[in-house]
Amino acid sequence: MPTLSTRQLAQRLERLEKEELVQEILKICSRFREAKQYCQMEFGDAPHQEALLAAFKEKIVKHFFPERRSRRHRARTSRLKKITGDFKKIAVFPHHLADVLLCWPEQAVLYLEQRGYVKDTFFPPTVTAFEEACRLIADNDLHDYFHARIEALLQTAGALRGRQDFAAALAGAATRNGC
C-alpha cells in the first residue's frame, strides 16, 4: 500500500487556500482526540494547557488511588506507561512533560507508604520514569522549578521502611542525571 510522504503532503497542503487548510485542520482535530489535545497544547492559552496537564496528572493519581477501591486494586505499570506515553505524544513544552513524568514516582511513593507492599517488578519502570524526568529537567535547565519536588520525593522515599533499595535507586537516578 503506497503511503503519502511528508514532501507530498506538504505540496498538497501548499496548494490549498487558507480557508480549506483551516477546515482540514478542524476536521482532523474533530476526528482524532490526540490531534485535538496536541493543538490545545500548541495553540491554546495557559489555562487550556494547564487544564490538560492537570487531567493527565489526575489520571495518574486516580490510577494509584481510585475513588472506588476494591480490596484487590493494584497499580499497574502498564497503565501508567500508557498514560505517560499518551502525554508524550501531545506534549509541547518540556516542563509539562517533566511534570507528568515526575507525578508517577511521587504517587508511587505515596502508594507504597500507604500499602506497604508492592511487587518488585513495580520499581524499575518507576525509577525509569524518574530518570527520564530528571534528564528532561537537566537538559532544559528546569532545576529551579522542580528542585523542591524532587527533594521532597527523595526524602519521603528515604523514610519508607523496608524499601531502602527503591530509595537508593531514586537517589542514584537523581545523581546520575544531574537533578
KOLDO-968174 format. One line per 2 residues: their letters; for each residue x, y, z of N, C-alpha, C. Coordinates in nm, 2 decimals, padded with zeros to 4 digits. Layout:
BEGIN
A = X:Y:Z:X:Y:Z:X:Y:Z ~ ...
This chain:
BEGIN
MP = 00.08:-00.12:00.00:00.00:00.00:00.00:00.09:00.12:00.00 ~ 00.08:00.21:-00.10:00.16:00.33:-00.11:00.12:00.43:00.00
TL = 00.22:00.49:00.06:00.20:00.59:00.16:00.23:00.73:00.11 ~ 00.17:00.83:00.17:00.19:00.97:00.13:00.31:01.02:00.21
ST = 00.42:01.06:00.14:00.54:01.11:00.20:00.51:01.25:00.26 ~ 00.60:01.29:00.35:00.59:01.42:00.41:00.60:01.53:00.30
RQ = 00.69:01.51:00.21:00.71:01.61:00.10:00.58:01.62:00.01 ~ 00.52:01.51:-00.02:00.40:01.51:-00.10:00.28:01.58:-00.02
LA = 00.27:01.55:00.11:00.17:01.61:00.19:00.19:01.76:00.19 ~ 00.32:01.80:00.21:00.35:01.95:00.21:00.31:02.01:00.08
QR = 00.33:01.95:-00.03:00.30:02.01:-00.16:00.15:02.02:-00.17 ~ 00.07:01.92:-00.13:-00.07:01.92:-00.14:-00.13:02.03:-00.05
LE = -00.07:02.04:00.07:-00.12:02.15:00.17:-00.09:02.29:00.12 ~ 00.02:02.30:00.05:00.06:02.44:-00.01:-00.04:02.48:-00.11
RL = -00.10:02.38:-00.18:-00.20:02.42:-00.29:-00.33:02.46:-00.23 ~ -00.36:02.43:-00.11:-00.49:02.47:-00.05:-00.50:02.61:-00.02
EK = -00.62:02.67:-00.03:-00.64:02.80:00.02:-00.64:02.80:00.17 ~ -00.63:02.92:00.23:-00.63:02.93:00.37:-00.75:02.87:00.44
EE = -00.87:02.90:00.39:-00.99:02.85:00.45:-01.00:02.70:00.44 ~ -00.96:02.64:00.32:-00.96:02.50:00.31:-00.86:02.43:00.41
LV = -00.75:02.50:00.43:-00.65:02.45:00.52:-00.70:02.45:00.66 ~ -00.77:02.56:00.70:-00.83:02.57:00.83:-00.93:02.46:00.85
QE = -01.02:02.43:00.75:-01.12:02.33:00.76:-01.06:02.19:00.77 ~ -00.95:02.17:00.70:-00.88:02.04:00.71:-00.83:02.01:00.85
IL = -00.77:02.12:00.91:-00.71:02.11:01.05:-00.83:02.08:01.15 ~ -00.94:02.16:01.13:-01.05:02.14:01.22:-01.11:02.00:01.21
KI = -01.11:01.95:01.08:-01.16:01.81:01.06:-01.07:01.71:01.13 ~ -00.94:01.72:01.12:-00.85:01.63:01.18:-00.87:01.64:01.33
CS = -00.88:01.76:01.39:-00.90:01.77:01.53:-01.03:01.71:01.58 ~ -01.13:01.72:01.50:-01.26:01.66:01.54:-01.26:01.51:01.53
RF = -01.18:01.45:01.45:-01.18:01.31:01.43:-01.08:01.24:01.52 ~ -00.97:01.31:01.56:-00.87:01.24:01.63:-00.84:01.32:01.76
RE = -00.87:01.25:01.88:-00.85:01.31:02.01:-00.71:01.36:02.03 ~ -00.61:01.28:01.99:-00.47:01.32:02.02:-00.44:01.45:01.94
AK = -00.49:01.46:01.82:-00.47:01.58:01.74:-00.53:01.70:01.81 ~ -00.65:01.69:01.86:-00.72:01.79:01.93:-00.64:01.84:02.06
QY = -00.59:01.74:02.13:-00.51:01.77:02.25:-00.38:01.83:02.22 ~ -00.32:01.79:02.11:-00.19:01.85:02.06:-00.21:01.99:02.03
CQ = -00.32:02.02:01.95:-00.35:02.16:01.92:-00.38:02.24:02.04 ~ -00.45:02.18:02.14:-00.48:02.25:02.26:-00.35:02.29:02.33
ME = -00.25:02.20:02.33:-00.12:02.23:02.40:-00.04:02.33:02.31 ~ -00.04:02.32:02.18:00.04:02.40:02.10:-00.02:02.54:02.08
FG = -00.15:02.55:02.06:-00.21:02.68:02.03:-00.29:02.74:02.14 ~ -00.32:02.66:02.24:-00.41:02.70:02.35:-00.34:02.80:02.44
DA = -00.42:02.88:02.51:-00.36:02.97:02.61:-00.33:02.89:02.74 ~ -00.26:02.95:02.83:-00.22:02.89:02.95:-00.33:02.81:03.03
PH = -00.45:02.87:03.05:-00.55:02.79:03.12:-00.59:02.66:03.05 ~ -00.59:02.66:02.92:-00.62:02.53:02.85:-00.51:02.43:02.86
QE = -00.39:02.48:02.85:-00.27:02.39:02.87:-00.27:02.33:03.01 ~ -00.29:02.42:03.11:-00.29:02.37:03.25:-00.40:02.27:03.28
AL = -00.52:02.29:03.22:-00.63:02.20:03.24:-00.60:02.06:03.18 ~ -00.54:02.06:03.06:-00.50:01.93:03.00:-00.39:01.86:03.09
LA = -00.29:01.94:03.13:-00.19:01.89:03.22:-00.24:01.83:03.34 ~ -00.34:01.90:03.41:-00.40:01.86:03.53:-00.48:01.73:03.51
AF = -00.54:01.72:03.39:-00.62:01.60:03.36:-00.53:01.48:03.35 ~ -00.42:01.49:03.29:-00.32:01.37:03.28:-00.27:01.34:03.42
KE = -00.23:01.44:03.50:-00.18:01.41:03.63:-00.29:01.35:03.72 ~ -00.42:01.39:03.70:-00.53:01.33:03.77:-00.55:01.19:03.74
KI = -00.52:01.15:03.61:-00.53:01.01:03.57:-00.43:00.93:03.64 ~ -00.31:00.98:03.66:-00.21:00.91:03.74:-00.25:00.89:03.88
VK = -00.30:01.00:03.94:-00.34:00.99:04.08:-00.45:00.89:04.10 ~ -00.55:00.90:04.01:-00.67:00.81:04.02:-00.63:00.66:04.00
HF = -00.52:00.64:03.92:-00.48:00.51:03.90:-00.42:00.45:04.03 ~ -00.35:00.53:04.10:-00.30:00.48:04.23:-00.40:00.48:04.34
FP = -00.49:00.58:04.34:-00.59:00.60:04.44:-00.73:00.61:04.38 ~ -00.79:00.51:04.33:-00.92:00.52:04.27:-01.03:00.56:04.37
ER = -01.13:00.62:04.32:-01.24:00.66:04.41:-01.31:00.54:04.47 ~ -01.34:00.44:04.39:-01.39:00.31:04.44:-01.28:00.21:04.44
RS = -01.22:00.19:04.56:-01.11:00.10:04.56:-01.16:-00.04:04.61 ~ -01.13:-00.14:04.53:-01.16:-00.27:04.57:-01.04:-00.32:04.65
RR = -01.06:-00.43:04.72:-00.96:-00.49:04.80:-00.84:-00.53:04.71 ~ -00.87:-00.57:04.59:-00.76:-00.62:04.51:-00.70:-00.52:04.41
HR = -00.73:-00.39:04.43:-00.67:-00.29:04.34:-00.52:-00.29:04.35 ~ -00.46:-00.29:04.24:-00.31:-00.28:04.23:-00.28:-00.18:04.12
AR = -00.18:-00.10:04.15:-00.13:-00.01:04.05:-00.05:-00.09:03.95 ~ -00.08:-00.07:03.82:-00.02:-00.14:03.71:00.07:-00.05:03.63
TS = 00.20:-00.09:03.62:00.29:00.00:03.54:00.25:00.01:03.40 ~ 00.19:-00.09:03.34:00.15:-00.09:03.20:00.05:00.03:03.18
RL = -00.04:00.04:03.27:-00.14:00.15:03.26:-00.07:00.29:03.28 ~ 00.02:00.30:03.37:00.10:00.42:03.39:00.18:00.46:03.27
KK = 00.24:00.36:03.21:00.32:00.38:03.08:00.23:00.43:02.97 ~ 00.11:00.38:02.96:00.02:00.43:02.86:-00.02:00.57:02.89
IT = -00.05:00.61:03.01:-00.09:00.75:03.04:00.03:00.84:03.01 ~ 00.15:00.81:03.05:00.26:00.90:03.02:00.30:00.90:02.87
GD = 00.28:00.78:02.81:00.31:00.77:02.66:00.21:00.86:02.58 ~ 00.08:00.86:02.63:-00.02:00.94:02.56:00.02:01.09:02.58
FK = 00.07:01.13:02.69:00.10:01.27:02.71:00.23:01.30:02.63 ~ 00.32:01.21:02.62:00.44:01.24:02.54:00.40:01.28:02.40
KI = 00.30:01.21:02.34:00.26:01.24:02.21:00.20:01.38:02.19 ~ 00.15:01.44:02.29:00.09:01.57:02.27:00.17:01.68:02.34
AV = 00.27:01.65:02.42:00.35:01.75:02.50:00.43:01.84:02.40 ~ 00.42:01.96:02.43:00.49:02.06:02.35:00.61:02.12:02.43
FP = 00.58:02.14:02.56:00.68:02.20:02.64:00.75:02.10:02.74 ~ 00.88:02.10:02.75:00.95:02.00:02.83:00.91:02.01:02.98
HH = 00.88:02.13:03.03:00.84:02.13:03.17:00.71:02.07:03.20 ~ 00.62:02.06:03.10:00.49:01.99:03.12:00.52:01.84:03.12
LA = 00.60:01.79:03.03:00.63:01.65:03.02:00.70:01.61:03.15 ~ 00.80:01.69:03.20:00.87:01.65:03.32:00.77:01.65:03.44
DV = 00.68:01.74:03.44:00.58:01.75:03.55:00.49:01.62:03.55 ~ 00.45:01.57:03.44:00.37:01.45:03.43:00.46:01.32:03.47
LL = 00.58:01.32:03.41:00.67:01.21:03.45:00.71:01.20:03.59 ~ 00.72:01.32:03.66:00.75:01.32:03.80:00.63:01.29:03.89
CW = 00.51:01.31:03.83:00.39:01.27:03.91:00.39:01.12:03.94 ~ 00.43:01.04:03.85:00.43:00.89:03.86:00.51:00.85:03.99
PE = 00.64:00.88:04.00:00.72:00.84:04.12:00.66:00.90:04.25 ~ 00.61:01.02:04.24:00.56:01.09:04.36:00.44:01.01:04.41
QA = 00.35:00.97:04.32:00.23:00.89:04.36:00.27:00.75:04.40 ~ 00.37:00.70:04.33:00.42:00.56:04.37:00.47:00.56:04.51
VL = 00.54:00.66:04.55:00.60:00.67:04.69:00.48:00.68:04.79 ~ 00.38:00.76:04.76:00.27:00.77:04.85:00.19:00.64:04.86
YL = 00.17:00.58:04.74:00.11:00.45:04.74:00.18:00.34:04.82 ~ 00.31:00.34:04.80:00.39:00.25:04.88:00.39:00.28:05.03
EQ = 00.38:00.40:05.06:00.37:00.45:05.20:00.24:00.40:05.26 ~ 00.13:00.40:05.19:00.00:00.35:05.24:-00.01:00.20:05.23
RG = 00.03:00.14:05.12:00.01:00.00:05.10:00.11:-00.08:05.18 ~ 00.23:-00.04:05.18:00.34:-00.11:05.25:00.41:-00.22:05.16
YV = 00.34:-00.27:05.07:00.40:-00.38:04.98:00.35:-00.37:04.84 ~ 00.44:-00.38:04.75:00.41:-00.40:04.61:00.51:-00.49:04.55
KD = 00.48:-00.55:04.44:00.57:-00.65:04.38:00.70:-00.58:04.33 ~ 00.81:-00.65:04.34:00.94:-00.59:04.30:00.94:-00.54:04.15
TF = 00.86:-00.60:04.07:00.85:-00.56:03.93:00.80:-00.42:03.91 ~ 00.74:-00.36:04.01:00.68:-00.23:04.01:00.79:-00.12:04.01
FP = 00.90:-00.15:04.07:01.00:-00.04:04.09:01.08:00.00:03.97 ~ 01.14:-00.09:03.89:01.22:-00.05:03.77:01.15:00.05:03.68
PT = 01.02:00.03:03.64:00.96:00.13:03.55:00.94:00.26:03.62 ~ 00.92:00.26:03.75:00.90:00.38:03.82:01.03:00.46:03.83
VT = 01.14:00.39:03.85:01.27:00.45:03.85:01.31:00.51:03.71 ~ 01.27:00.43:03.61:01.29:00.48:03.47:01.22:00.61:03.44
AF = 01.09:00.62:03.49:01.01:00.74:03.47:01.08:00.85:03.54 ~ 01.13:00.83:03.66:01.20:00.93:03.74:01.33:00.98:03.67
EE = 01.40:00.88:03.61:01.53:00.91:03.54:01.50:01.00:03.42 ~ 01.39:00.96:03.34:01.35:01.04:03.23:01.31:01.18:03.27
AC = 01.24:01.20:03.38:01.20:01.33:03.42:01.33:01.41:03.46 ~ 01.42:01.34:03.53:01.55:01.41:03.57:01.63:01.45:03.45
RL = 01.63:01.37:03.34:01.71:01.40:03.22:01.64:01.53:03.16 ~ 01.51:01.53:03.15:01.44:01.64:03.09:01.47:01.77:03.17
IA = 01.47:01.76:03.30:01.49:01.87:03.39:01.63:01.92:03.37 ~ 01.73:01.83:03.37:01.87:01.87:03.35:01.89:01.93:03.21
DN = 01.84:01.87:03.11:01.86:01.91:02.97:01.80:02.05:02.94 ~ 01.69:02.08:03.01:01.62:02.20:02.98:01.64:02.31:03.09
DL = 01.73:02.28:03.18:01.77:02.37:03.29:01.64:02.41:03.37 ~ 01.57:02.31:03.42:01.44:02.34:03.49:01.46:02.31:03.64
HD = 01.58:02.31:03.69:01.61:02.27:03.83:01.54:02.36:03.93 ~ 01.53:02.49:03.90:01.46:02.58:04.00:01.31:02.54:04.01
YF = 01.25:02.50:03.90:01.11:02.47:03.90:01.08:02.34:03.98 ~ 01.17:02.24:03.97:01.14:02.11:04.02:01.22:02.07:04.14
HA = 01.32:02.15:04.18:01.41:02.11:04.29:01.33:02.07:04.42 ~ 01.24:02.15:04.46:01.17:02.12:04.59:01.09:01.99:04.58
RI = 01.03:01.96:04.46:00.95:01.84:04.45:01.04:01.72:04.45 ~ 01.16:01.73:04.39:01.25:01.61:04.38:01.30:01.59:04.52
EA = 01.34:01.69:04.59:01.39:01.68:04.73:01.29:01.61:04.82 ~ 01.16:01.66:04.81:01.05:01.60:04.89:01.03:01.45:04.86
LL = 01.04:01.42:04.73:01.02:01.28:04.68:01.13:01.19:04.74 ~ 01.26:01.24:04.73:01.37:01.16:04.78:01.36:01.15:04.93
QT = 01.32:01.25:05.00:01.31:01.24:05.14:01.20:01.15:05.19 ~ 01.09:01.15:05.12:00.98:01.06:05.15:01.01:00.92:05.12
AG = 01.08:00.90:05.01:01.12:00.76:04.97:01.23:00.71:05.07 ~ 01.31:00.79:05.11:01.42:00.75:05.21:01.36:00.71:05.34
AL = 01.24:00.76:05.38:01.18:00.73:05.50:01.09:00.60:05.50 ~ 01.08:00.54:05.38:01.00:00.42:05.37:01.07:00.30:05.44
RG = 01.00:00.23:05.52:01.06:00.12:05.59:01.07:00.00:05.50 ~ 01.18:-00.06:05.49:01.20:-00.18:05.42:01.21:-00.16:05.27
RQ = 01.22:-00.04:05.22:01.24:-00.01:05.08:01.35:00.08:05.05 ~ 01.46:00.06:05.12:01.58:00.14:05.10:01.64:00.12:04.96
DF = 01.62:00.00:04.91:01.67:-00.02:04.77:01.60:00.07:04.67 ~ 01.47:00.09:04.69:01.39:00.18:04.60:01.44:00.32:04.62
AA = 01.45:00.36:04.74:01.50:00.50:04.77:01.64:00.52:04.72 ~ 01.73:00.42:04.73:01.86:00.43:04.68:01.86:00.44:04.52
AL = 01.77:00.37:04.46:01.76:00.37:04.31:01.72:00.51:04.27 ~ 01.62:00.57:04.34:01.57:00.70:04.30:01.69:00.80:04.32
AG = 01.75:00.79:04.44:01.86:00.89:04.47:01.98:00.87:04.36 ~ 02.01:00.75:04.33:02.11:00.73:04.22:02.07:00.78:04.09
AA = 01.94:00.77:04.05:01.89:00.83:03.93:01.90:00.98:03.93 ~ 01.87:01.04:04.04:01.88:01.18:04.05:02.02:01.23:04.04
TR = 02.11:01.16:04.10:02.26:01.20:04.10:02.31:01.18:03.95 ~ 02.28:01.06:03.89:02.33:01.03:03.76:02.28:01.13:03.65
NG = 02.16:01.18:03.67:02.10:01.27:03.57:02.11:01.42:03.61 ~ 02.18:01.45:03.71:02.21:01.59:03.74:02.09:01.66:03.81
C = 02.01:01.59:03.88:01.89:01.66:03.95:01.93:01.69:04.09
